[in-house]
Amino acid sequence: MRREEAKTKIDDRLKRIVDSDSRVYNAYLLIHSEKQNLYWNFAHGQTGEKPAIPEQSYHTASIAKAFTAVIIVVLEEKGLLDYHDPIAKYLPEQMMNGLHFYKGKDYSQNILIEHLVSCTSGLPDFYEDKPKQGKHFLDLLLDESTRVWTPQETIEWTKQQMSPKFLPGEKCHYSNTGYNLLGLIIETITSKPYHEVLHEYIFKPLKMNQTYLSQYSKPAEETSYPIANVNMKSREIVVEEHQSFSSIYAGGQAVSTSEDLLKFMKALVEGRLITKESLTRMKTWSKLWMGIEYGYGLMRVRMLPFTDKYNAWGHLGSIGSFMLYNPVMDTYIIGSFNASGYVAKSIQFVFKALRVIAKIK
């Protein structure tokens, strides 16, 4: 298959999804491969009356967990923390009390930093797990859009409304609660707000000038173009108007562009952010969901059970956002469908795109 034919095939498929699925207001896709000599940046759909453009910013969702994890790794490389440090070393006693109370015993002091970063702490997920009573947190976020949540409040809400899933280190369970704790640990170690550390350690050095932590900071270069709207539970969300998104904090609150996310992934793959030894450790995989494994703030997506050809690693977001690298074809594939509950469909799309790329001659 010729490059232009492959490009048209993938672009047409992206456009068909936007045109045919009412849940998807807009979609973004960047494919880059130096090995294949590819750089394709697509966008389809609308944000209000504005047509989607490839340079447009969008909410990255949990992709930003990779930013948090990389900062933890950098702090470890600097000797400012150890993966086996108990998190109680960095967090106030009041926050630690009853944090992990499981089957009649408090295991809070047993939680290590590596448990948080690898989602093996056993802590529940305030964002998606079912609470003991009342509304799911996502419904609270949508219904009370003007409420500002501190990360400390999300931890307290978790303790009141949920129970741990297992002993620290026993299994893997996705936890935004754990990542909000990591954000607070980063603040303790650096004596700076988490968003300032993001800009200092990652965004500024990599010239990710359109990337920032929504509700907390601003991009280095402002744009008059709107951030892409998101479909969350059949509601059209204007990201910057929902102050309640502050709750996601270190678990996935960043706004970025496909090009900025490519800068991050290339720097990670090429060893410009952390050492290759540290990256190898980040890719210590545990089973998370069917076909998806979790490392230290990274996901590996296993597309097929009998070949590694289409496997990719990076991170996914709950709104169908993806930031992935396929080592076999040396291909980066980044983008978003900006619709809640679109994870499986986004993975299917990435797989089909990679199959097309594999046929280029």
HELIX and SHEET records of a PDB file:
HELIX    1   1 ARG A    3  SER A   20  1                                  18    
HELIX    2   2 ALA A   61  ALA A   64  5                                   4    
HELIX    3   3 LYS A   65  GLU A   77  1                                  13    
HELIX    4   4 ILE A   87  LYS A   89  5                                   3    
HELIX    5   5 GLU A   93  MET A   96  1                                   4    
HELIX    6   6 SER A  108  ASN A  110  5                                   3    
HELIX    7   7 ILE A  113  VAL A  117  1                                   5    
HELIX    8   8 PHE A  137  ASP A  143  1                                   7    
HELIX    9   9 PRO A  151  GLN A  161  1                                  11    
HELIX   10  10 ASN A  176  THR A  190  1                                  15    
HELIX   11  11 TYR A  194  LEU A  198  1                                   5    
HELIX   12  12 HIS A  199  PHE A  203  3                                   5    
HELIX   13  13 VAL A  239  GLU A  241  5                                   3    
HELIX   14  14 GLN A  243  GLY A  251  5                                   9    
HELIX   15  15 SER A  258  VAL A  269  1                                  12    
HELIX   16  16 LYS A  276  MET A  282  1                                   7    
HELIX   17  17 VAL A  343  ALA A  358  1                                  16    
SHEET    1   A 9 LYS A  50  PRO A  51  0                                        
SHEET    2   A 9 LEU A  38  THR A  47 -1                                        
SHEET    3   A 9 ASN A  26  SER A  33 -1                                        
SHEET    4   A 9 THR A 331  SER A 336 -1                                        
SHEET    5   A 9 SER A 321  ASN A 326 -1                                        
SHEET    6   A 9 ALA A 312  GLY A 317 -1                                        
SHEET    7   A 9 MET A 299  VAL A 301 -1                                        
SHEET    8   A 9 ILE A 292  TYR A 294 -1                                        
SHEET    9   A 9 SER A 286  TRP A 289 -1                                        
SHEET    1   B 3 TYR A  58  HIS A  59  0                                        
SHEET    2   B 3 ALA A 254  SER A 256 -1                                        
SHEET    3   B 3 TYR A 212  LEU A 213 -1                                        
SHEET    1   C 2 PHE A 101  TYR A 102  0                                        
SHEET    2   C 2 LYS A 105  ASP A 106 -1                                        
SHEET    1   D 2 VAL A 230  MET A 232  0                                        
SHEET    2   D 2 ARG A 235  ILE A 237 -1                                        
END                                                                             
